[in-house]
Amino acid sequence: MKNYLNKQSMALRQGAIRAMFDKAAGMSDVINLGIGEPDMTTPAIIIEAGMKALMAGHTHYTPNAGILELREAVAENLSNQGLKYDPRTEIMITTGGMGGLSLSLMVMLEPGDEVLIQDPQWLNYFSQVRFFGGVPVPVPVKEEDGFAITADAIAARITDKTKILMLNSPNNPTGAVLDLDELHRIAELAQRHDLIVLSDEVYSTIVYDDTRHVSIATLDGMRDRTIVINSFSKSYAMTGWRIGYAAGNQYLIDKMIRLQENVVACVSSSAQYGAIAAVKHPELALEMTALYRKRRNLVVEGLQSINGISCLKPKGSFYVFAGIAGVGVDEATFANELLEKQHTVVIPGSAFGDHGRDYVRICYANSEENLSRAIERIQGYVTDRR
């Protein structure tokens, strides 16, 4: 039988995160610091809302854009952040943040359009852009800049084919959070070069200390050229519910809704009712962030005590991007040997781009007990290596 797959499908490869997860599947006593999802169960009040919706008969299709009550709740939440969107025409409910990103790219990309993406960055950005015909253009970030993308680095890579700039702050995999001054410089660039910004803000509630999340869409001239992507997965431990949202100008959101009608029709109705409960209880997200703050401190202090490993204290998300050059091995060897010898999963930084070499990503969305044990195992591995 001939090959019926198109060239885009043939180019798809399993991501390094899932590859490490699969490699660990047959092992015992594994501490998994690889998969980026909360370790806790969805809060009971959200689960109960979803269950009540099912028992009340909400088992049917919803509008393609999502239940209006949820869109109104999202609009109110965004309004509290200084973002004004019409819930009827400028907000849609999507299958997680990934659904919103995919729809955005599908309605905007023409073959050969260039998309600027931080390097290192969550690996799915690159594969999605390629699959939809675009050309991902890496924008390197540096540890000395706190791993934050800069306007200067962006400007150096803008061409007449550049259409979209993708931002992810707080960031996966680095934990960086863009400050207001840099956001203003980036906004000026986007307007000068007529770029659309896809602002992936799925970690927006997970910021620490004096750090504040600011959406670039709040800045002058940026509302109508930004699509804000967000999700309930990270903030409310709802990864399995597959629900998020996109907010932007009516022209773009309308086409994304039309496309969603043709792809998945709508998001699960019970998940939408659960999300309504989540939006109405922002204290749940704050409680989780307080827990992550303690875990971050534990992991950073532990890693910084290990000779050969360096790491910045992340300002947001729930990842540490740790430098391992001082250990004397590359990042892939480090990750694979740590799994084989110490049954602990971390992700090689090169999985997130060429500028992730000599780093590993460690997810601290795990119990303090497991994190302490993992630090001991990493210390043991590094000691044995010497």
C-alpha positions in Angstrom: 0.0 0.0 0.0 1.3 3.4 -0.9 2.1 6.0 1.8 -1.0 8.2 2.3 0.6 10.6 4.9 1.3 14.1 3.9 4.8 15.6 4.3 3.7 17.6 7.4 2.6 14.4 9.2 5.7 12.5 8.1 7.8 15.2 9.8 6.1 14.9 13.2 8.2 13.3 15.9 7.5 12.3 19.5 8.6 15.1 21.8 11.5 14.6 24.3 9.2 15.1 27.3 7.0 12.1 26.3 10.0 10.1 25.2 11.5 10.4 28.7 8.1 9.6 30.2 7.8 6.4 28.1 11.4 5.4 29.0 10.6 5.6 32.7 7.3 3.6 32.3 8.9 0.2 33.0 11.0 1.4 36.0 10.2 1.3 39.7 10.4 4.1 42.3 10.7 6.8 39.6 10.5 10.4 40.6 9.1 12.2 37.6 10.2 15.9 37.3 9.5 15.9 33.6 5.8 16.3 32.8 4.7 19.9 33.3 1.4 19.5 35.2 0.2 20.0 38.7 0.5 17.0 40.9 -2.6 17.8 42.9 -6.2 16.8 42.0 -8.6 19.4 40.6 -10.2 21.3 43.6 -13.4 19.7 44.8 -15.6 22.7 44.1 -14.7 22.5 40.4 -15.2 18.8 40.2 -18.6 19.1 41.8 -19.6 21.8 39.4 -18.8 19.5 36.5 -20.6 16.6 38.0 -23.7 18.7 38.7 -23.7 19.9 35.1 -23.7 16.3 33.9 -26.5 15.3 36.3 -28.5 18.4 35.3 -28.5 17.2 31.6 -25.7 19.4 30.3 -24.5 16.6 28.0 -25.1 18.2 24.6 -23.2 20.4 22.2 -22.6 24.0 23.3 -22.2 27.0 21.1 -19.0 26.8 19.1 -17.5 29.7 21.0 -18.5 28.2 24.3 -21.1 28.8 27.0 -21.8 32.5 27.2 -21.8 32.4 31.1 -18.2 31.1 31.0 -17.2 33.7 28.4 -18.7 36.4 30.6 -16.8 35.1 33.6 -13.6 35.1 31.6 -14.3 38.7 30.4 -14.8 39.8 34.0 -11.5 38.2 35.1 -9.6 39.8 32.2 -11.2 43.1 33.0 -9.7 42.9 36.5 -6.3 42.7 34.7 -7.0 45.8 32.6 -8.2 43.9 29.5 -11.6 44.7 28.1 -13.1 42.2 25.7 -16.7 41.6 24.5 -17.6 38.1 25.7 -20.0 37.7 22.8 -17.6 38.4 20.0 -14.0 38.6 21.3 -13.7 35.6 23.6 -13.9 31.9 22.7 -13.5 28.7 24.8 -10.9 26.3 23.4 -9.6 22.8 24.0 -6.9 23.9 26.4 -4.3 26.5 25.6 -3.0 24.2 22.9 -6.3 24.4 21.1 -6.2 28.2 21.1 -2.7 28.3 19.8 -3.4 25.8 17.0 -6.6 27.7 15.9 -4.7 31.0 15.9 -1.9 29.7 13.8 -4.3 27.9 11.4 -6.3 31.0 10.6 -3.3 33.3 10.1 -0.4 31.4 8.6 0.3 31.3 4.9 3.1 29.0 3.5 6.5 30.7 4.3 5.3 33.1 6.9 7.9 33.5 9.7 7.0 33.2 13.4 9.5 34.4 16.0 9.8 32.0 18.9 12.0 32.2 22.0 14.8 29.6 22.1 14.7 27.7 24.4 10.9 27.4 24.4 8.1 24.8 24.9 8.8 22.5 22.0 5.2 22.3 20.6 5.4 25.8 19.3 8.0 24.9 16.7 6.1 21.7 15.5 2.8 23.5 15.3 4.2 26.3 13.2 5.9 23.9 10.8 2.8 21.7 10.5 0.6 24.7 9.5 3.1 25.9 6.9 5.0 28.5 8.8 8.7 28.9 9.4 9.7 29.1 13.1 12.6 31.5 13.7 14.4 31.0 17.0 15.2 34.0 19.1 17.9 33.1 21.6 17.6 34.1 25.2 20.5 34.1 27.7 20.9 33.2 31.3 22.6 36.6 32.0 19.3 38.2 30.9 17.3 36.0 33.2 16.3 34.0 30.2 13.9 36.8 29.2 13.4 37.5 25.5 14.6 41.0 24.6 13.4 43.5 22.0 17.0 43.7 20.6 17.1 40.0 20.0 13.7 40.1 18.3 14.5 43.1 16.1 17.6 41.3 14.8 15.5 38.5 13.4 12.6 40.5 11.8 12.3 40.2 8.0 9.7 41.1 5.5 8.3 37.6 6.0 7.8 37.9 9.7 4.1 37.8 10.6 3.8 36.6 14.2 5.7 37.0 17.5 5.0 34.3 20.1 5.5 35.3 23.7 5.2 33.0 26.7 5.5 34.8 30.1 5.7 33.3 32.7 7.9 31.0 30.6 8.1 27.3 30.0 10.9 26.0 30.3 12.9 28.8 32.0 10.5 30.4 34.6 11.3 33.9 33.2 8.8 36.7 33.5 9.0 39.7 31.2 9.1 43.0 33.0 7.1 46.1 32.0 10.0 48.0 30.4 10.9 45.2 28.1 7.2 44.6 27.2 7.0 48.3 26.1 10.0 47.9 23.9 8.6 44.7 22.4 5.2 46.3 21.8 6.8 49.2 20.0 8.6 46.7 17.7 5.3 44.8 17.0 3.6 48.0 16.0 6.4 49.4 13.9 6.7 46.1 12.0 2.9 45.3 12.0 3.2 42.0 13.8 0.6 40.0 15.5 1.5 38.8 19.0 0.4 35.4 20.3 0.7 35.8 24.0 0.6 32.5 25.8 -0.3 33.3 29.4 -1.1 29.9 30.8 1.1 30.4 33.8 -0.1 34.0 34.5 -1.3 33.2 38.1 2.0 31.4 39.0 4.3 34.3 39.8 6.5 34.7 42.9 7.7 37.3 45.4 7.4 40.9 44.0 7.0 39.7 40.4 3.8 40.8 38.6 2.4 39.3 35.4 1.5 41.9 32.8 -0.1 41.0 29.5 1.3 42.8 26.5 -2.3 43.3 25.3 -2.8 45.9 28.1 -0.2 48.3 26.5 -1.2 51.1 24.2 -1.8 50.0 20.6 -1.5 46.2 21.4 -5.1 45.1 22.2 -6.2 44.5 18.6 -2.9 43.0 17.5 -2.6 40.5 20.3 -4.3 37.2 20.8 -4.3 36.3 24.5 -4.1 32.5 25.1 -4.9 31.1 28.5 -5.9 27.8 30.1 -7.3 26.4 33.3 -4.8 23.5 33.2 -1.9 25.0 35.2 -3.7 27.5 37.5 -6.5 25.1 38.7 -4.9 21.7 38.2 -7.3 20.9 35.3 -4.9 19.4 32.7 -7.2 16.5 31.9 -10.3 18.7 31.5 -8.8 20.2 28.3 -10.2 23.7 28.5 -8.8 27.2 27.9 -9.7 30.3 26.1 -8.6 32.9 23.5 -9.3 36.6 23.6 -8.6 39.1 20.8 -10.2 41.3 18.2 -13.5 40.2 16.7 -12.1 39.7 13.2 -9.6 37.0 14.3 -11.7 35.4 17.0 -14.7 35.0 14.6 -12.5 33.0 12.1 -11.1 30.9 15.0 -14.7 30.1 16.1 -15.6 29.1 12.5 -12.6 26.8 12.4 -13.4 25.3 15.8 -16.8 24.4 14.4 -15.2 22.4 11.7 -12.5 20.7 13.9 -14.0 19.8 17.3 -17.3 21.7 17.3 -17.0 22.8 20.9 -15.3 22.1 24.2 -16.9 19.5 26.5 -20.0 21.0 28.2 -19.2 19.6 31.7 -15.6 21.0 31.5 -17.1 24.4 30.7 -19.3 24.4 33.8 -16.3 23.3 35.9 -14.3 26.2 34.5 -17.1 28.6 35.5 -16.6 27.5 39.1 -12.8 27.9 38.7 -13.0 31.5 37.4 -15.3 32.4 40.3 -12.8 31.1 42.9 -9.4 32.8 42.1 -8.3 32.0 45.6 -7.8 28.4 44.5 -5.1 29.5 42.1 -3.4 31.6 44.7 -3.3 28.7 47.2 -1.5 26.6 44.6 1.0 29.3 43.8 1.8 29.6 47.5 2.6 25.8 47.5 4.7 26.1 44.4 6.7 29.0 46.0 7.8 26.7 48.8 8.7 23.9 46.4 10.6 26.3 44.2 12.7 27.5 47.1 13.4 23.9 48.2 14.6 22.9 44.7 16.6 26.0 44.0 18.4 25.8 47.4 19.1 22.1 46.8 20.4 22.5 43.3 22.6 25.4 44.2 24.3 23.3 46.9 25.4 20.7 44.3 28.9 21.4 42.9 28.7 21.7 39.1 25.1 22.7 38.9 23.8 26.3 38.7 20.4 27.7 38.5 18.5 31.0 38.7 15.5 31.4 41.0 12.6 31.4 38.6 10.1 34.3 38.8 7.2 32.3 37.5 5.7 29.0 36.3 6.8 25.8 38.0 10.1 25.0 36.3 13.8 25.4 37.1 16.2 25.6 34.1 19.4 24.3 35.6 22.8 24.6 34.1 24.8 21.3 34.2 27.9 22.2 32.1 30.0 22.0 35.3 29.1 18.3 35.7 31.2 17.4 32.6 28.4 15.8 30.5 26.0 17.1 27.9 22.3 17.6 28.8 21.0 14.5 27.1 23.6 12.3 28.8 22.8 13.9 32.1 19.0 13.2 31.7 19.4 9.7 30.5 22.0 8.6 33.0 20.0 10.2 35.9 17.0 8.2 34.8 18.9 4.9 34.4 21.0 5.2 37.5 18.8 7.2 39.9 15.3 6.7 38.5 14.7 10.4 38.3 13.2 12.1 35.2 14.4 15.6 34.1 14.2 16.9 30.5 17.3 17.8 28.5 17.3 21.5 27.7 18.0 20.8 24.0 14.5 19.4 23.7 13.4 23.1 23.9 15.8 24.4 21.2 19.5 24.6 20.5 20.1 27.3 23.1 18.9 24.9 25.8 22.1 22.9 25.5 23.9 22.4 28.8 20.7 22.8 30.7 17.9 20.5 32.0 14.4 21.4 32.9 13.1 20.4 36.3 9.4 20.6 37.1 8.8 21.1 40.8 5.0 20.5 40.6 5.6 17.5 42.9 5.5 16.8 46.6 8.1 18.2 48.9 9.1 14.7 49.9 9.7 13.7 46.3 11.5 16.9 45.5 13.9 16.4 48.5 14.5 12.8 47.4 15.1 13.9 43.9 17.7 16.5 45.0 19.5 13.7 46.9 19.5 11.5 43.8 20.8 14.3 41.6 23.6 14.9 44.2 24.3 11.2 44.2 24.5 11.1 40.4 26.8 14.1 40.2 29.1 12.7 43.0 29.4 9.3 41.3 30.2 11.1 38.0 33.2 12.7 39.6 
